[in-house]
Amino acid sequence: ATLNRPAAAVYSAGLQSGQLVGPDGQPLTPDAIAAGQSQLADAFGSTFWVALVLILLCLVPSMFLPRRKPALTGEQQQDLQAGETPVVPMH
């Protein structure tokens, strides 16, 4: 908690003055702000592509899932007619 107090003081001082301030308490230059915005845009772009690749990697195995229920065997149909729940092996 004590480590956050100096950072909070610098941040609140910057908010009160209406300027963005750096870790040293000095106002940021427009060049520093532009560099930070560029780095944020690059980070967002990288995150977007990683998330897209992970989604595609999850979709590929889903294409191999069965489209409909497996057909019941004769024994399973008899169990169903007798009121029992048929056992369908999954593997």
N, C-alpha and C positions, 0 to 999 in steps of 0.2 A: 504494500500500500504506500509505503514511503517513497518508493522509486517512481510512482506515477504522479506524485504531487508536483515535482518540478516540470514534468512534461505537460501536465494539465495547466499549470500556471502560464507557461509559454503559449500554449494553445489558446487559453482564454484571453491573454493579452493581445494576441493577434486578432481574435474575434472582436474585441472591443475597439481596436484601431481600424478595423475594416480591411486589413491587409493579411495576406498569407505570410506566415513567418516560418523560418527554418528552425532547426534544432538549437541553433545558437541564439535565437530570439531576434535575429535581424530579418527585415522584410525580404521576401524572395524577389529576385529579379524576373522580368518577363521571360528571359532566356531559360531560367531554371524552371519556371512554371511550364513552358513549352516542352522542355526536355522531360519533365515528369508526366505530362499528358501523353507524349509520344511513347514513353515506357509503359504507361497504363494501357494504351491502345495495343501495343505489341503483346502484352500479357493477356489481354482479352482475346486477341486473335489466336494465340497459341492454345489457350484454354478451349476455345470454340472448336478448333480442329481436333484436339485430343478427345473431347466429348463426342464429336461426330464419328471418329474412328471407333470409339468404344461402343457406340450405338450400333454401328454397322457390324462390328464383331459379334454383338449379341443377336442380331437379326439372322445371320448366316445359319447358326444351329437351329433356329426356330423354323427354318424352311424344311428341315428333316423330320419335324414332328408329324404324326399321323393326322390326316385330314378328317377322318371319321372314326367312330368306335369300331374296335375289332369285332368281327362276326362271332357269335356264340356257337360253340360246338353242340352236338346233339345232346350230350350229357348236361351241359349248362342250360340248354333250353328246357330239358325235363325238370331240372332243379327249379327253374323259374316258374314253370307251370305248377309245381308242387308247393309254391309259396316260399321257397328258400331263395336266399340271395346268391346268385351265381358268383363263383370266384373266377376272376379274370387275371391270369398271370401277366405281369407287366414286363418281365425281363425274360 
